[in-house]
Amino acid sequence: MGVTFKRATGDDRPHVLALLLTGRASGDEAAVGSFVAFAGDHHLSIEGLWAAWRGDTPIAAMLIVPSPGRTAMVFVSPMTGSATQPVVTGLARVVCATQDLNCVTMLQSLLDLPQHREAQALATAGFERLAELIYMQRPADAPEVPLQLDSSLELVHWSDQHRGHFADAIMASYEQTLDCPGLVGLRQIDDIIAGHKATGEFSPNLWFALRCDDQPVAVMLLNVVPRRQSMELVYLGVSATWRGRGIGRRLLAHGLGLAGRQKATNIILAVDQRNKPALRLYRSLRFTSTTRKLAMIYNLGDGCAGSAEATATP
């Protein structure tokens, strides 16, 4: 019997969600119920739920969750053997081909490192390995530290008036970046900024851009993540010509001291494991590793100036 690919709708959804969450179409009903409740509470759409079917039985599942900035996260059902690898590859190809470029220009998937079969299935479908990400955190117990800057540097917080300063600083920080360099040139700056704003709760006072004589120097973006009682370092980047002067450290030390005001209990971030200078900085400021993920991407766009979700070398 052949395999067909289609969206999961109506009465099919609980079985496909069970397959996605547990690897079995007759999986834990409580897990499905909890996930549906979570999705509702956090306004996550499950309209992008797809399955590969053999007859009336779902044998692989995939959920596409759109995000601001014209990206979408891809979640894949667990694979217990290599026999379903071609099925997952076929499902991924169909899902990629049906995306609306007005809504999504890049698909992203975060896999646990042992998920070799899932990674291979996505790679065969055209996904590229982007980076191994290290997730880090530290307690939000740092004292508030005034931001010490040279008199030649100008600091601004986010506003529509200063949007250009942030766009310039983000773009300048991508030059020779060591953090997810494969993203450079794949997304428009408007999409990048929209994606950063949507990570947790956006507050203009937690976004910083530095300039010198109207030239971009550095940028730091912090957002609060209330459901985790955390503050996230969404992005920290320094222009290539300003690296090595301790600007990233001063910005981050100041940012850590702001966490208490936000009632956060910890500060979290993710960094490309190849970005050794950034890792040294974070470890020196008492960040410790919590987990690692393999990031994979599928680019649907034609390519444009910019990058996304990367932390440039401080």
N, C-alpha and C positions, 0 to 999 in steps of 0.2 A: 504494500500500500504506500502511495506516495505521500509527501509532506507538503502541506500548504501553510501559508503565512497570512495572518490577518489580525486586526485589532481585536482585543477582548472586550466584549460588551455584555450588558445585561447579566444573565445568570451565569455566564462563563467567568466573569471577573473573579469571584471568590476562589475558584479552582486555579486560575492563572496566577493570582496573587499568592496563593499557597505555594505554588511551584516556584515562584520568584523568591519567596522568603525562606522556604524550607527545602526546596529541591524535590518536593512531592506534591502532586496535584491534589492529594487528599491530606494535605498537611494540617498543621495545628490551627484550628478555627480561632482560638484565642489570639494567636499571633496575627492572623489576618484582621481580626476585629481591632486589635490595638493599632495596627498600621493604618487602617482606614480612618480611625479616630485621630491619629497623629496627623495624617495628611489633611484632614478637615480643619483641625486646629491651626495648622500652619499654612493653610491655603495652597497646598500642593496638589496639582491636578494629576489624576490618574487616567486622563483621557488618552495618554500616550502609552497605554499598556498593550503590548503585542504578544503573540504566541505563535510558535510553530506547532502545527497539529498533524497528528497521524490519525485520520478518521475523526472521531469525536474526542480524542485524548490529546491534551496539550503536553508536549514533550520538552519544550524550552520556552522561556519567557524573557521579555525585555521591557523595561519601563523607561520612557523618555520623559524627563521632567524639565520643561523650559525654565530659563532664568532670565532676568533682565540683562541686557547687553547682548541679546541674540545668541546665547549659548544654551545648551541643554545637557543635563547629566544623564548618563546611560547606566542603568542597573541591569545586571544579567543574572539569570537563575544559576544556582550552583551546578557544576558539572561533576558527576561522580565517575565518569569514564570517558574515554576518548571517542566512543561511538557517536556521541551527540555533538562532537566538535564541528563537523560539517553542517549540522543543522543550525547551530548557533551562528556560524559564519553566514549561512544563507539568510537567517532572520536579520542579522545586522545589516546585510547588504540591502534588503528590502526596506528596513527602517530608515537607513541613510538616504535611500533614493526617494522616499516619500516626504522628506522634510521641506517645509516652505522657507525659501531663502529670505523672505521678508521677515520671518520670525526667528530663524535659527541659521547661523552661519558656521557654528562649530559645535560638535558633540564631544563631550568629555566623559571619561570613565575612570574611576578610582578603584583599583583592585588590591586586595590583600596580596602580599608577595607570594604566598603559596598557591595562588590561583593561576598556575601556569597554563592549564587547559583553556581557561577563559581568555587569558591574554593572547594565546596563540590563535584562538578562534577570531577574536577581534582583529588581530594583526592580519590574518588572511583576508578579512573583509575590507581591509584598507586603513584601519586605525594605525597610527604611529605611536611608538613609545616616546613619551615626552620626557619623563624624569621619574626617578625614585624620590618621593617626597618624605622628609622627616618631619613629623608633627612634634611640637615642643610646647612646654608650658612652664610657668613658674608662679609662685604665690603672688597675689597682689598686695604685697606688704612693703613696697618701696616708699620711702619718704618723698614728698614733693621736692623736686629739684628745679630751681629756676633755670631757664634755658639760656646758657651763656653763649653769646654770639659775638663775632667780630663786628665792629661798627659798620663795616662795609656791607654786611648782610641784612637783607630785608625779609621779615617773616610776615606771611599773610595766612589767614584762615579761609576756608572755602566760602565763596559767595559767587553768585552769577557774574559779578563784576570781575572776580579774580579767576574765573574758570580757565582763561588762557594761561595764567601762571601755572596752574596745576597740569594742564595738558602739556605745556612745554617741559615741565620738570619730569613728568612721567616719561615722555618720549626721550628726553636727554639721558635718563637713567638706563635706558635699554642698550645704549652703546656699549659694546664689549661686556654685556651682562654675563654672569656665570650662572644665573638662576633661570632655568627653563628657557634657554636661548632659542629653542625650536618654536616658541610662540611669536618671536619678533616678526612683524610684518603681516600677521594673519588677521588682525582685527582693527577696526576703526577706533579712533580715540574716544568718540562718543559712546561706543559700546563698552570700551574698557572702563570708563568712568561709571557708566550705569551699572556694570557688574560689580565694581568695588562698592558703590553705594548700597547695593542690595545685600551685601554680606553683613548680616546682623542688622542693627539699627544705626542709621546714619545720623551723625551730629556734626554740623559744620565746625564747631569748636574743637573737634578732635582730628581735623584734617589740617596739615601744615605744609606750606610750600616756602622754600627759601630761594631768594634771588640775590644777585650781585650785579650792579650796573645793568639791570634789566636782562641779565642772562640767568637761566635756570641753574640752581645749585643742588637742591635736594627736595625730597617730598616724603612725608610720612602720613599714612592714613590709618586711623584707629576707629573701629566700630565696636559697639557694645553688643553682646550676644546674651540677651536676658535669660533665655531658656537654659543656658549653661552657666549662668552667673559669671560670665567671663567678659573680658575685653580682648578683642582680636587685633593683632597687628596685621592688617589687611595688606599693606604694602609699605616697604621702606626702600627708597632708591636714592642714589647719589650720582650726579653727573660724573662722567669719566674723569674730567680734568680736576675734580674736587675730591676724589677718593684719596684715602690715606691720610686725611687731616683730622680724623676723629669726629667728623660732623654726624655721621650715622650714629655713633655712640652717644653723643650729646642729645640728639633728637630722641633716641630711644629711652635714655635715662629719664628725660623729662616726661615722656609718654608714660613710662611705668608709674611715675608718681601720681598720674592723673587717675589711675584705676580706682583708687579709694573713693574718689568723688563719685564714680559711676557705680559704687556698691558692688564691684566685681570681686570675686574671691580669687580669681587667677587670670593670667594673661596667656593667650595661646597664639600660635603661629605655625606656618608650614614653610619649609625651605628645601630647595633642591639639594640633595646630598653631595652634589659636586661643588657647591658654593662654599668652599672652605673658609674664606674670610668671614662670611656671614655666620657660619657655624661657630667660629672662634669668638665672634662678638657675642652671640646669644649665650654660649656656654659660660663666657666670662661674666655675664649678667644673671647667672643662676638658672637659665632655662635648661630643662632636662627633656630627653626624648621620651615620647609616650608610645608612638607606633610609627610604622612606615607603610606607605602605599605606592603602588605603581600607577602613575598618571599616563593615560593614553588619550589621544585626540584624533578626531576625524574632521578635516577642514572641508567645509562645504562652499566657502567663499572663494573669490578670485584672488584674494591677497590684497592687503591694504596696509597703510602705515600704522604701526602700533604693536602692542603685545598685551598680555593679560596675566593676572594672577602670578606675578613673578616678583621676587625680591632681589633687587640689584645689589651689587657688591657695595657695602657701606664704605 
